[in-house]
Amino acid sequence: MVLSRRTFSAIAGTSALGLSLGGSGGGGGAVYAAGTAPTGPAPGPPAADGRTHTIGFDQYSLLVDGRRLVLWSGEVHPFRLPSPSLWRDVLQKLRAHGYNAISIYVSWNFHSPAPGAYDFTGVRDLDLFLRTAAETGLYVILRPGPYINAEIDAGGFPGWLTVTKGTARTADPTYLKYADEWLTEVDRIATRHLYTHGDGTIVLYQLENEYADHVTSPAGRDYMAHLYAKVRADGIDVPLFHNDKGRNGYWAPGTFDTGREKGGYLYGFDGYPSPSAPPPDWGYFGVGGTKGGSTASPGTPGLLAEFGGGWFDPWGGAEFGGKGYTESARTRDAAYERRFYLTNLANGIKIHNVYMTFGGTSWGWLPAPVVYTSYDYGAALDEARQPTPKLVPMHQLGQLLHCLPDLAKLDRAEDITVGGVDSEAGEEAGGGAGIKAYHLVNPDTKAHFYVLRNDTPDEITASVPLAGAGEPVPVSVPGLDARLLAAGFTFGRRTVRYSTAQPMLWLTAGRRDIAVFTGRPGDPTETVLEYASEPVVTVLDGDVEYDYDDGVLRVAAELDGLVRVLVEGGGTSTPLLLLLADDEESARLWRDDTPSGPVLVHGPALLRTAALRGSAVHLTGDTVEDTDLEVWAPRGVRDVVWNHGTSRCRSTTSGSLRTEQRLPGVGPVALPALTHWRHRLENPESEPGFDDSSWPAAEKTASHSTTPVPAGQPVLFSDDYGFHYGDVWYRGRFEEAAGATAVSLAYVAGTQGLLMAWLDGRPLGTHRMPVPDTKTVRQGTWTATATFPVEVRAPGPHVLSVLVRRMQHDQDGKANDTHKAARGLTAVTFNGASPDLSWRLQGETGADPVRGPLNNGGLYGERNGWHLPGFTDRDWDLVDFPRADRRQGVSWYRTGFRLDVDPGVDASIGLAFADDPARAYRVQIFLNGWNMGQYINDVGPQHTFVLPNGVLRTRGANTLALAVLSDGTTPSGPGEVTLTLLGSAAGGVAVTPVDSPGRASKRGGAS
């Protein structure tokens, strides 16, 4: 659907309304006055169902088909997992763990090797990813840029854009031409996956990202208005938003192209508060001028487009800020999530995206200069796709938001006074110091919700005046943690007066209702349910006390595993199974909504899918340890099928089916030693007789780079000659340089860039960019000059050979074209002489037609296929590790290995390096021709590299190639190189091998 300029003029008067843009027949949809939307259960899992859906909003929440929806989203980047089969694995894990949405960046540089060339096939198949998300039952927030930042090369801009004229991220016509071309390609796919049309599950679309430096300029306003009009013209009819870098109120409705953006546009922002500081009050109930939530955009719901699910890690050891992602996960753990995310919910954030939830791998030349290969991020699902304890709070909260729609519409209620209680003496301690309490109420249902946050390191037991409790109720909150409590709400057909355990889920299965509450192990809990008459209570498992008085049933229990209480009668015809689960057990409870009704599964490490066929429930999922399997299913189900194997089962007093045999855990995974290494020296480019006649001559005199061209020098910037990624070689020829005592080589590279030089084949030395400390890790362009002593022997000709490892382009976070800063050599001068140099240079030989533009650099071995499977290395030397070569330049090592992982096992495997940290060398890792990252031995902190299944053949032969770059000052290595098991499970998803063409398919010859 294309919305005309006239259509948007008609929309202009609706800024205080929630406008639903949707429908395949001409747009429109329901319009709701603020706060008057229909009530009812939250929408079920979305699907590409072919039906027209409406998407609207008011100040409280999104409205999908008129029903309120809290979007509980996790950030996932398809380009950071180059194995399409594993996309399904990650998405199923997130869906099972409570996320109902994902947010994805689409990275321009990943899809465009050259102007006008776009590739959405193979590992870049955006259409496949969006179909997979719909099949998994996840809403999608699409974020296609044009600029994304994301700690990747040039912030997502393609390398070729660095040599175009005009200013990016403004209304500059040249830039807009290219940006429109990109958006046309993305939107052509996106429009096929809009939830409004029923063809997919995209519900939100982001315009630009963290665009903060042109807010008041006409070029900035015109740029944002242009993007808005462009995507609407392309048929994107879901609500749009911009991600404000911080809670600034930038680009809220009404701040650009006045009038036209109202109604279908939201204000969103991001935030990464320090875990050592108290959580901030951001969002709808935030305070402070025009910043955030209701104050910046009173008619739209609180939208946190990114909130810290971890933090990226820089190069270097701990003294330089690079502590490894274990530290990021430790400081932003499960307690952090409860403390910060519940504060966000209490402040009216109803669209909450966790960045990152699965970080993945910045393979090849994807990473921005400030980060290394791993983008694990300390996320809830680690780089090896292994669940971490951080998934538990999301699992609990996501299930709750699905089952309790009251949470989608909350007003601030009267403040409550939380008293302190001495947990040992049980006496009033007064004040409740350290506990911050948020009290919220649903104005329609009158359900009350409380977020109790402990900002001290010590556990505090406080007395809390819960609605309906009469007297204040003691509640313990662990140090630096938080709790969500509820009172006066309805779980299905049951009214819960209050509970000191957090509600998690409710469903009806078989002939009984099931309610689940959860909390920390050892928590004393009290759950109070309303009954017209005294019910019959049966304690099935756990240490439980209960009593009935004056219309309420009180159930007291300490959380230890899974406590089960059956409640029958009491004026209701349907029994209630009350389950009280500690964290560990709650993470083994899985709900799945089938067309025949909900299913609840207890036991396995993961439930992927559930389907009812006749009298059997068919389940797929994962196990790690041996476990029981217990299923609550709709009436008529008598059999359980787990991963296509039927299990004998029996009925239990809990109303479930339990398999008679335990599900087996995962078996051992055998990994071979890496032996039979073949070795060959490289860099013939350093030799004076090397034929460089096919290389481009450096004859340009002007550039669009932000780096000035030095006076009297030709343009040496590698991008200007079409070389955008990886290493670049320079060869400068000259005849006479009598009297020269030194040569100075000015160059620009990102963090960890380096330069090596040879004169007439003799090594001059290596210069390295310094490891940045924590204060300069965000520094942009790195410029340096390497000066080496020389002795020029007459007569000529002479050849100066230079290898520059450029690392990657700077990002353009401030929208001032920093991505156009030069890479490579910038100027060359001699001390004591002024020779006339003529330069040629060579980088990558063109984008790999399958692996894409970011896979290869300009090393001789890369240009000639040494990294590819099928390359003949039989004439290479056979060597063993560890190596102790001392040589300036490049050496290659290749080996093959076979894996025979059981097809029913999902094994995540990594490549680990170990060596003396004083050895100065770095390694590019190629698995079956795919560049899986860069290891720097004397910098770190990364020593293990994930090898994603699909690229890795877990049942078959693999080719491993290592390109080792050493500076000659120390023995180079590698030392110990091993395969390591990063996690495994019985189950997984079927993995299709990723296309990995070998030497015969490589374009181009020796150069």
Secondary structure, 3 states (H helix, E strand, C coil): CCCCHHHHHHHCCCCCEEECCCCCCCCCCCEEECCCCCCCCCCCCCCCCCCCCCEEECCCCEEECCEEECEEEEEECHHHCCCHHHHHHHHHHHHHCCCCEEEEECCHHHHCCECCECCCCHHHCHHHHHHHHHHHCCEEEEECCCCCCCCEHHHHCCHHHHHCCCCCCCCCHHHHHHHHHHHHHHHHHHHHHEHHHCCCCEEEEEEEECCCCCCCCHHHHHHHHHHHHHHHHCCCCCCEEEEECCCCCCCCCCCCCCCCCCCCEEEEEEECCCCCCCCCCCCCCCCCCCCCHHHHCCCCCEEEEEEECCCCCECCCHHHCCCCHHHHHHHCCHHHHHHHHHHHHHCCEEEEEEEEEECCECCCCCECCCECCECCCCCCECCCCCECCCHHHHHHHHHHHHHCHHHHCCEECCCCCCEEECCCCCCECCCCCCEEEEEEECCCCCCEEEEEEECCCCCEEEEECCCCCCCCEEEEECCCEEEEEEEEEEECCEEEEEECCEEEEEEEECCEEEEEEEECCCCEEEEEEECCCCEEEEEEECCEEEEEECCEEEEEEECCCEEEEEEEECCCCCCEEEEEEEHHHHCCEEEEEECCEEEEEECCCEEEEEEEECCEEEEEEEECCCECCEEECCCCCCEEEECCEEECEEECCCCCEEECCCECCCCCCCCCCCCCEEEEECCHHHCCCCCCCCCCECCCCCCCCCCCCCCCCCCCCHHHHCCCCCEEEEEEEECCCCCCCEEEEEEEECCCCEEEEEECCEEEEEEECCCCCCCCCCCCCEEEEEEEECCCCCCCCEEEEEEEECCCCCCCCCCCCHHHCCCEEEEEEEECCCCCCEEEEECCCCCECCCECCCCCCCHHHHCCCCCCCCCCCCCEEECCCCCCCCEEEEEEEEEEEEECCCCEEEEEEEEEECCCCCCEEEEEEECCEEEEEEECCCCCCCEEEECECCECCEEEEEEEEEEEEECCCCCCCCEEEEEEEEEEECCCCCCCCCCCCHHHCCCCCC
